[in-house]
Amino acid sequence: MVVEKLRICFLGTGSMGSAVLKGLLAAGHPKELISATTKSESSAQALRAMGVSALSTESSPDANALMAGDADLIVLGVKPYQILDVLQELSGEIGKNAVLISMAAGIQIDSMAKVLPANPNIIRTMPNTPALVGRGVTGVAAASTASKDALDATIELFESVGEVIVIEESKINPLSAVSGSGPAWVYYIIEQWEKVALSQGFSEADAKVLVRQTMSGAMALLEDSNEEPEELRRKVTSPGGTTERIIATLEERNLEGIFAESLRAAVLRAEEIAKS
Ligand SMILES: NC(=O)c1ccc[n+]([C@@H]2O[C@H](COP(=O)([O-])OP(=O)(O)OC[C@H]3O[C@@H](n4cnc5c(N)ncnc54)[C@H](OP(=O)(O)O)[C@@H]3O)[C@@H](O)[C@H]2O)c1
């Protein structure tokens, strides 16, 4: 399967759906092969302004079935609680070989397969919003009934907006906490770090430059070197120096423990969503 030739339909095109859609457009996927649905007419209009064929359920209640009918890949970008209802709308309307790709947290492949028993190609994914700038990372888990072509097309789709990791479905909740929610971890850290800089009397503009340039500079250095973060950290940390005190304070407050607890809370929530 060559993904540039496939018709891709996004059902639910909000933060995540539009990040992948815009990433695809930026990667050169033909606009005429992309379609999308939203709830509100204003969101659909915004997509049409980008040259994508879009319908809202507000003005066309059967928008999802209409748009997905002839699609090769159907990307589900509605909220988790809506996934099974939207799949139900597709029953009898889509091709047997259509690839159903859910991006929803918590909704298991088995639950989706029960709604569309005639469709073997069900794939669960967990992307993240840097897909918007072609630097996403997406976890992909396929149903045991999915064909190799279906999995390959999904991998190709998400590789056009970043990196892909193929995993067992059992790993998708932890992956979701690490990378799906990952941008929120990073932005929250940046927020705290900038507050600390501001508290030292730096202007807002200077605090932003100090923190953001350090963040992106440190990442660029990591990507450029063959060294692990621990080694690069050591190079900044002279024995008995100031950086050593920063790391010691973070360790005393058990930053690793806080991260572990945050991840456990997210996994627990994904399990609750799956049950409800
Ligand atoms: N946000 C993330 O970083 C992230 C990361 C990984 C996975 N996800 C998953 O991605 C999914 C969407 O999350 P989100 O943050 O993108 O939510 P969102 O911004 O609220 O987007 C939801 C989209 O669904 C549309 N919609 C609502 N009801 C619909 C219906 N019945 N039929 C078709 N479209 C409908 C909404 O339309 P309007 O625009 O008109 O409201 C909106 O475009 C979730 O399942 C989430 O678990 C999100």
The ligand as an SDF file (V2000), in Angstrom:
LIG
                    3D

 48 52  0  0  0  0  0  0  0  0999 V2000
   -5.1410   15.9430   22.3300 N   0  0  0  0  0  0  0  0  0  0  0  0
   -4.1300   15.0870   22.3930 C   0  0  0  0  0  0  0  0  0  0  0  0
   -2.9680   15.4520   22.6350 O   0  0  0  0  0  0  0  0  0  0  0  0
   -4.3680   13.6110   22.1230 C   0  0  0  0  0  0  0  0  0  0  0  0
   -3.2610   12.7470   22.0760 C   0  0  0  0  0  0  0  0  0  0  0  0
   -3.4640   11.3970   21.7520 C   0  0  0  0  0  0  0  0  0  0  0  0
   -4.7480   10.9220   21.5180 C   0  0  0  0  0  0  0  0  0  0  0  0
   -5.8090   11.7700   21.6070 N   0  0  0  0  0  0  0  0  0  0  0  0
   -7.1510   11.2200   21.3450 C   0  0  0  0  0  0  0  0  0  0  0  0
   -7.6780   11.9200   20.2390 O   0  0  0  0  0  0  0  0  0  0  0  0
   -9.0900   11.9870   20.3610 C   0  0  0  0  0  0  0  0  0  0  0  0
   -9.5600   13.4170   20.1770 C   0  0  0  0  0  0  0  0  0  0  0  0
   -8.9920   14.2260   21.1930 O   0  0  0  0  0  0  0  0  0  0  0  0
   -8.8320   15.7980   20.9480 P   0  0  0  0  0  0  0  0  0  0  0  0
   -8.0180   16.2910   22.0650 O   0  0  0  0  0  0  0  0  0  0  0  0
   -8.3930   16.0100   19.5370 O   0  0  0  0  0  0  0  0  0  0  0  0
  -10.3600   16.2660   21.1270 O   0  0  0  0  0  0  0  0  0  0  0  0
  -11.0660   17.5580   20.4940 P   0  0  0  0  0  0  0  0  0  0  0  0
  -10.0750   18.6240   20.2220 O   0  0  0  0  0  0  0  0  0  0  0  0
  -12.2290   17.8560   21.3710 O   0  0  0  0  0  0  0  0  0  0  0  0
  -11.6090   17.0310   19.0800 O   0  0  0  0  0  0  0  0  0  0  0  0
  -12.7620   16.2460   18.9360 C   0  0  0  0  0  0  0  0  0  0  0  0
  -13.2790   16.4420   17.5240 C   0  0  0  0  0  0  0  0  0  0  0  0
  -14.4130   15.6040   17.3250 O   0  0  0  0  0  0  0  0  0  0  0  0
  -15.4520   16.3720   16.7090 C   0  0  0  0  0  0  0  0  0  0  0  0
  -16.7060   15.7120   17.0070 N   0  0  0  0  0  0  0  0  0  0  0  0
  -17.4470   15.7220   18.1500 C   0  0  0  0  0  0  0  0  0  0  0  0
  -18.5180   14.9140   18.0130 N   0  0  0  0  0  0  0  0  0  0  0  0
  -18.4500   14.3820   16.7500 C   0  0  0  0  0  0  0  0  0  0  0  0
  -19.2420   13.4580   16.0120 C   0  0  0  0  0  0  0  0  0  0  0  0
  -20.3380   12.9010   16.5330 N   0  0  0  0  0  0  0  0  0  0  0  0
  -18.8600   13.1350   14.7530 N   0  0  0  0  0  0  0  0  0  0  0  0
  -17.7390   13.6840   14.2020 C   0  0  0  0  0  0  0  0  0  0  0  0
  -16.9390   14.5590   14.8570 N   0  0  0  0  0  0  0  0  0  0  0  0
  -17.2920   14.8910   16.1090 C   0  0  0  0  0  0  0  0  0  0  0  0
  -15.2630   17.7500   17.2840 C   0  0  0  0  0  0  0  0  0  0  0  0
  -15.9230   18.7070   16.4780 O   0  0  0  0  0  0  0  0  0  0  0  0
  -15.8810   20.3010   16.8000 P   0  0  0  0  0  0  0  0  0  0  0  0
  -14.5250   20.7240   16.3170 O   0  0  0  0  0  0  0  0  0  0  0  0
  -16.9590   20.8850   16.0020 O   0  0  0  0  0  0  0  0  0  0  0  0
  -16.0480   20.4070   18.2850 O   0  0  0  0  0  0  0  0  0  0  0  0
  -13.7360   17.8680   17.2090 C   0  0  0  0  0  0  0  0  0  0  0  0
  -13.3520   18.1840   15.8930 O   0  0  0  0  0  0  0  0  0  0  0  0
   -9.4770   11.4280   21.7270 C   0  0  0  0  0  0  0  0  0  0  0  0
  -10.0110   10.1400   21.5630 O   0  0  0  0  0  0  0  0  0  0  0  0
   -8.1570   11.4020   22.4750 C   0  0  0  0  0  0  0  0  0  0  0  0
   -8.1050   10.3050   23.3840 O   0  0  0  0  0  0  0  0  0  0  0  0
   -5.6450   13.1110   21.8860 C   0  0  0  0  0  0  0  0  0  0  0  0
  1  2  1  0
  2  3  2  0
  2  4  1  0
  4  5  1  0
  4 48  2  0
  5  6  2  0
  6  7  1  0
  7  8  2  0
  8  9  1  0
  8 48  1  0
  9 10  1  0
  9 46  1  0
 10 11  1  0
 11 12  1  0
 11 44  1  0
 12 13  1  0
 13 14  1  0
 14 15  2  0
 14 16  1  0
 14 17  1  0
 17 18  1  0
 18 19  2  0
 18 20  1  0
 18 21  1  0
 21 22  1  0
 22 23  1  0
 23 24  1  0
 23 42  1  0
 24 25  1  0
 25 26  1  0
 25 36  1  0
 26 27  1  0
 26 35  1  0
 27 28  2  0
 28 29  1  0
 29 30  1  0
 29 35  2  0
 30 31  1  0
 30 32  2  0
 32 33  1  0
 33 34  2  0
 34 35  1  0
 36 37  1  0
 36 42  1  0
 37 38  1  0
 38 39  2  0
 38 40  1  0
 38 41  1  0
 42 43  1  0
 44 45  1  0
 44 46  1  0
 46 47  1  0
M  CHG  2   8   1  16  -1
M  END
$$$$
